[in-house]
Amino acid sequence: MKKYFCMAFALAFLSAGCATLANNNQQVNIESKPDHADVTIGKITGVTPMAVGVPGGWGIPRKITVMKEGWQGKTVAVERGFRTSDLILDFLPGLLLGPFPLLIDLMTGDFYYVANTSYYIRMLPAK
């Protein structure tokens, strides 16, 4: 019986699916028409075209703002996704480890990721 318990514990430990382990910065590519427009994504600024690493979890920026003189500025929402697979995998080790994997992911927001990593933003000429 002890042998089976040790095997079950090892299997649960190895299959732990904490989303915090999978949540790295994601690269987001931003292009615009016209080129060389000023971009703000969260606390990061730059000029198009640009590739920028954005954090995951609760740190995902909510919007991208693009502006250029002589053009109407435009703001678009950053699309977020939800890792349901990690939610399910948090419950498996939770049988033996308690609620710790689930609580860590809920506190860090690491179930969320950037769903769309490429944005092409068209601006209209200013009137």
C-alpha positions as CSV (number, residue, x, y, z in Angstrom):
1,M,0.0,0.0,0.0
2,K,2.8,2.4,0.9
3,K,4.4,1.7,-2.5
4,Y,1.2,2.8,-4.3
5,F,0.9,5.9,-2.2
6,C,4.5,6.9,-3.1
7,M,3.9,6.2,-6.8
8,A,0.7,8.3,-6.7
9,F,2.5,11.2,-4.9
10,A,5.3,11.1,-7.4
11,L,2.9,11.1,-10.3
12,A,1.0,14.1,-8.8
13,F,4.2,16.0,-8.2
14,L,5.5,15.4,-11.8
15,S,2.2,16.4,-13.4
16,A,1.8,19.6,-11.4
17,G,0.6,22.2,-13.8
18,C,1.1,25.5,-12.1
19,A,0.6,28.2,-14.7
20,T,3.2,30.4,-13.0
21,L,5.8,28.1,-14.4
22,A,4.5,28.6,-18.0
23,N,4.0,32.4,-17.8
24,N,6.9,34.2,-19.4
25,N,7.1,37.5,-21.2
26,Q,5.4,37.2,-24.6
27,Q,6.6,39.0,-27.7
28,V,4.0,41.3,-29.2
29,N,4.5,42.6,-32.7
30,I,3.0,46.0,-33.6
31,E,2.8,47.5,-37.0
32,S,0.9,50.5,-38.2
33,K,-0.1,52.4,-41.3
34,P,1.6,54.8,-41.5
35,D,5.0,53.5,-40.3
36,H,7.0,55.3,-37.6
37,A,4.0,56.1,-35.4
38,D,4.5,56.5,-31.6
39,V,3.2,53.4,-29.7
40,T,2.3,53.0,-26.0
41,I,1.5,49.5,-24.7
42,G,1.2,49.6,-20.9
43,K,4.3,51.4,-19.6
44,I,6.3,50.6,-22.7
45,T,6.8,53.1,-25.5
46,G,8.3,52.8,-29.0
47,V,7.9,53.5,-32.7
48,T,6.3,51.2,-35.2
49,P,7.2,48.7,-36.5
50,M,8.2,47.2,-33.1
51,A,8.4,43.9,-31.2
52,V,8.1,44.1,-27.5
53,G,8.1,41.6,-24.6
54,V,5.0,42.1,-22.4
55,P,4.4,40.4,-19.0
56,G,1.7,37.8,-18.5
57,G,-0.8,37.4,-15.8
58,W,-2.2,40.5,-14.1
59,G,0.6,42.5,-15.7
60,I,-0.8,42.2,-19.3
61,P,-1.3,45.7,-20.7
62,R,-5.0,46.5,-21.4
63,K,-4.5,48.6,-24.5
64,I,-2.2,49.7,-27.3
65,T,-2.3,53.4,-28.3
66,V,-0.8,54.5,-31.6
67,M,-0.4,58.2,-32.6
68,K,1.3,60.2,-35.3
69,E,1.2,63.9,-36.2
70,G,-1.2,64.5,-39.0
71,W,-3.1,61.2,-38.3
72,Q,-6.0,60.3,-36.0
73,G,-4.7,58.4,-33.0
74,K,-6.1,54.9,-32.4
75,T,-6.4,52.7,-29.3
76,V,-7.0,49.0,-29.5
77,A,-7.5,46.4,-26.7
78,V,-4.9,43.7,-26.1
79,E,-6.6,40.4,-26.4
80,R,-6.2,38.1,-23.4
81,G,-6.6,34.4,-23.2
82,F,-7.3,32.0,-20.3
83,R,-5.3,28.8,-19.8
84,T,-8.0,26.3,-18.9
85,S,-5.5,23.5,-19.1
86,D,-3.5,24.9,-16.2
87,L,-6.6,25.3,-14.2
88,I,-7.4,21.6,-14.6
89,L,-3.8,20.6,-13.9
90,D,-3.9,22.7,-10.7
91,F,-6.6,20.5,-9.3
92,L,-4.7,17.2,-9.8
93,P,-1.8,17.9,-7.5
94,G,-4.2,19.7,-5.3
95,L,-5.5,16.3,-4.2
96,L,-2.2,15.8,-2.4
97,L,-0.7,19.2,-2.1
98,G,-3.7,21.1,-1.1
99,P,-4.9,24.3,-2.7
100,F,-1.4,25.8,-3.1
101,P,-1.0,25.5,-6.9
102,L,-4.4,27.0,-7.5
103,L,-3.9,29.8,-5.0
104,I,-0.6,30.8,-6.4
105,D,-2.0,31.0,-9.9
106,L,-5.1,33.0,-8.7
107,M,-2.8,35.5,-6.8
108,T,-0.4,36.0,-9.8
109,G,-3.1,35.9,-12.5
110,D,-0.9,33.5,-14.4
111,F,-3.9,31.8,-16.0
112,Y,-4.0,34.7,-18.4
113,Y,-1.8,35.2,-21.5
114,V,-1.7,37.5,-24.6
115,A,-4.0,35.7,-27.1
116,N,-3.1,37.9,-30.1
117,T,0.6,38.6,-30.4
118,S,0.5,40.5,-33.7
119,Y,-1.3,43.8,-34.3
120,Y,-1.6,45.8,-37.5
121,I,-3.2,49.2,-36.7
122,R,-4.5,51.5,-39.4
123,M,-4.9,55.2,-38.7
124,L,-6.9,57.7,-40.7
125,P,-5.6,61.0,-41.8
126,A,-6.5,63.9,-39.5
127,K,-9.3,66.1,-40.7
